[in-house]
Amino acid sequence: IGIAGIGKQATISQAYINTSALPVTIRSVLSSNPARTTASPVPVTIAAGGSQNFVFQYTCAAEETITDTIRFVIDQPCADTIAIVTRARGGSGSVSASQKLSYGIVPECGSKTDSAVIYNNGSLPIDLIEFLGIVGPDSSLFICSNPDIVKAQQLSPGEKRTLYVVFNPSASTDGIKTAYLKVLAKVNDTLVTIVTELRGERRTSLPINPQNLVFGAVSISASSTQSVTLVNTGAERLTVRTIRMKNGAGSVFSVTSVPASPMSIDPGTSIDLTIVFRPQDQLYYQDSIIIELDKPCTEERVMAVSGTGRVVIDVTLKAP
């Protein structure tokens, strides 16, 4: 007969032909389980050579696979019964899905792909209607690469569909990003929205702090030193190709105590830099420290440095 959900009915229409030369009258129908399976219409007379459509109905009351017997009781042209074996399956539809995709920490230049799985864990087919999209405060940072896989699809029990979602926070600022993936489905003849939370964090691997290093006024006959700590706050090993002054060897600023290049900085660890300012004239000086990265991002970090050279005049006072 077919498949029905608990509390629902499944029906099938079947035509039977009277191949005899006399009319056949079916007086009644007997079912091995009349609360579960029935056939109609009765009573009915089928003319010689004629046909009649009978509707078989199954009413589901539990998770079950049934086999019942329907008997047509005939009294014309002679008393007889015709037995018909009916089969049907009953149960309930159910769907499970990934409740949350956690992308972890992604560097400022990186992206990461994860998958949301929709699984039919019930005993009846379910229908996936359409992909409703990705919504939420950071929805633009998450892209589904195969939304059509859940459009007008029927999932048999035990079958699944997998959606692939890319988290690309490169155009955003540091911080935790959240959005929600939504799929419309029909389960037990009821429309439901399947929701999966998407969550990841963009974190700059080597933040520059301070962004401006100020030495103030320093005598042209002296030098001043400041220290800077570079910390890998990301989740991946960071490779520094070079650290140099923008103005090169002629700069009044220099970086000392630099490890040999290229250097690696593991997550949560750091390196210390010493920056020296040796002014040559009574001027205001500006330069930048350029930190060239290879991994996880091929890019530069820039720290501005400034200072003023001053002339120190010694004044001696003599009493008359």
N, C-alpha and C positions, 0 to 999 in steps of 0.2 A: 504493500500500500504506500509506503514511504516513510518519512521521518517527521516526528512531531515533538515539540517541546512539552514539558510537563504542563498539564492543564490545557493543552492545545489539541487540535484534530488534524489528521492527515486524511485526504480522500483521493480516490482514483476511480475513474469511470471506465467500465469495460463492457464491450458489446458482445452479446451472445446470439447466435443464429439458430433458429428452429429448422433443422434440416429434414424433419419428417414431413409426411403428407397430411398430418392432422394438427389442429391447434394444440398448444401446450399451455396449461394453466398452472401457474405457480401460486399455491395457496398461502404459503408462509415461508419464513426464513428462520432457521435455528442456528445459533452461534455457540461455539464451545465456551465463549466468554462474552455474553451479550453486553456487559458493561463496558467492554473494551472494543469489540468489533461488531459492526452491523452491515447489512446490505439493504438497499431499497431500489425501486418501489416494489411492494407486495401488498395485496395480491395483484397479479398481472397475467394477462393472456397474450401469448405470442402466436400470431397467425402462422399457418404453414408457410415455410420459406421466408418468414419475416425475422426481424431482429429486434432486440431490446437492450438498451443501455442500463446497466446496473451500477449504482454508486456504492463502493465499499468505503467504510469510514472506520478509522482507528482513533480512539481517544486515549491520550497518554496520561497516566497517573503517576509514573515513576521512571527512573532510569532503567530501561529494559530493552531487550530484544525478544519479540514475541512471535509465536507461530500459533495461529488459531484456525479452526475449521468452520466454514460457513456451509450449511446444508439448505439447499432449495427443496422445499417439500412440494411435490407435484401430485395433483389429483386428476388431471386430464391429460392425455387420453387414458392413462392408467396411473395407479398410485406408485410413486417412486420418489427417490431422493437423489440429488446430485451434490456431491461433496466438493468443495473448493477450499484449498489450503491458502491461507493469507499470512503474509509476513510483514512486520513493521518494526521500526526502531523508535524508541522514545528516550528523551533525555533533556538536558539543559545546555544552553550555550554559555560559554564563559571565555573571557579573554584576559590574558596577562600581558603586561608591557613593562619595559624598563622605566622605573619611576624616576631615576635621576642619572644623568651622565656627568661625571666629574672629570674635568680635563686637567685638573691640577694647575701647576704653574707653567705658563708659556712665556718665553722671552718676547721682547718688544718687536722683534723681526720675525717671530715664528708663528706657526699654526699647528693645530693638532686635530686629528679625525677620530671620532668615536662612533659607535653604532647603537641605535635604539631598536630593540627587537619587540615585535608584536606577535604573540603566540596564542593559538587557539588551544586552551587547556580544558575545553569542555567536551561534550559528547555529540554536539551538533555543529553543523557549519555556521560560521559567522560571516557577515559581509563587511568589508572595508569600503567605505563610500568615497572618501576623498581626503586629501592632505589639506588641512585648514591653515597651515602656515606656522611660522615662528613668531611669537609675540613676547612683549615684555620690554623692560627698560633698555636692554642691550641686544635686542633682536637682530640688529644689523651686523653684529659680529659673528652670528651663527648662520651657516648656509647648509641646507639639505641638498645633497647632490643627486638624489634619485626619488623625488616626491611621487612620481607616477607609479611607483611600485605598490602604493596603497590606494590607487584610484580604481574603483569598480572591480574589486577583487573579492573572491570568495575563498575563505580559509577553511579547509576540512579539519576535523579534529586532529591535533598533533602537528598541523602545518604552521609555518611562521613566515613573516616578512621582516626584512632588515633594512632600516633607514640609516644612511651614512650622513653624519653631520660634522661639518668642519667649523672649528673655532679659530677665528683669525682676528686677534685684537690689535693688530699693528697700527690701525688708524685711531686707536683709542688712547686713553691715559691709563696709568697704573691703577690696579685695584681689582676687586672681585666683580665679575660680570655674570649676569643672570638673565635667562630667557626661558620660554616654555614652548615646546613643540606640541602641536595638536593634530589629531587624526580623528575624523568622524567615522564611526562604525555602527552597525546594526547587530544587536545581540538579543536573542529571544524576541524579535520583532520590535525592539525598542532602540531608538537612536541614543548612542552614548558618545561622549567625547573622551578620547584617550589622551592624557596629558603626561608629558615627560619633562622634568626640569633639566635645564642645561646650565652648567655652572663651571666657570674657569676663572683663573686669575692671570692678569697681565702684570708682569713684574720686570722692570728694567734690571738687566744683569749687573751693570756697573754704574749705579747712580753717582753723579759728581756732586760732592758736598764738601766745601762750599763751591759754588759756581764761580765766585769771584774771590781771588786771594789778594788781599790788600796789605802791602808792606808799610805804607805810610812814608814818612820822611826818614831817609838814611844818609849819613854823611858820605861824601864822595871818597873819603879816605878809609871807609869801613865797609862792612857787608852785613846783611841780615839774613837769617835762616828761619824758615817755617817748614813744618811737617804736614803731610797729607796722607790719609789712609784710604786706600781703594778697597772696597769690600764687595765680594761677589754675593749679591743678595738673591740671585736666581737659583734655579734647580739643576743647572747643568754646569759642567766645567767650562771655564772661560779662558780663552787664549788671547793674550796681548801680543801683538806683533812688534810694535815699537812705542816708545814714549819719547817725545822730542819737543823742543821749543819751535813755535811757528816761525820765528825770525832766524832760526838756525844758530850756528856757532857764534855769530856776532852779537847775539843778544846779551843784555846785561843780566838776564835771568838764566839760571841753569838748573837742571834736575840732576841731583846726585843720588847715590845709593840705589840705583836702579838695577834690579836683577837682570841677568843675561836674557836677551830676547832670542826667540819668542818665549814668553813665560806663561805658565798655567796657574789659574786661581780656582781652586775647588770651591763648590758651594759652601757658603758660610765662612770662608777664610779670606785673608786680605794680604795686601802688600803695602809697605810704607815707602813714601817718596819724601825726599828732602829737597826743597827748592831754595836756592840762594839768589839774593839780589845784591849786585855790586854796581852801584851807580857810578858813572864816569864824569858826569857833568851835572850842573845845577838845572835839571830838567825833570819833567813828568814823563815817566816811561810806562808803556803798555805792551803786553805780549800775551801769548796764549800757550798753554801746555796742550799738545795734541797727543791723545792716546788712541792708537789704532788697534782695533779689535779684529780678530779672525773668526772666532767662534764664541758663542753660538751665532753671533751676528757679525757680518763684515761691515763695519761702520766706524765712525770716530766719536770720541768724547772730547769735549773742549772745556778747559778751565781757564778763565781770564785771570791774568796777574797784572798788578800795577804797583808803582812806587814812585817816590820823588827823591831825586838827589839834592842834597843841600850842602852848602859850604859852611864849615864851622870856623868862626873867627875868634881867635883868642885875644882878649883885651887885657892888657896889663896896666894897672893904675899905680903910679908912683907918687908918693907924697912929697911936697916941696921941702 
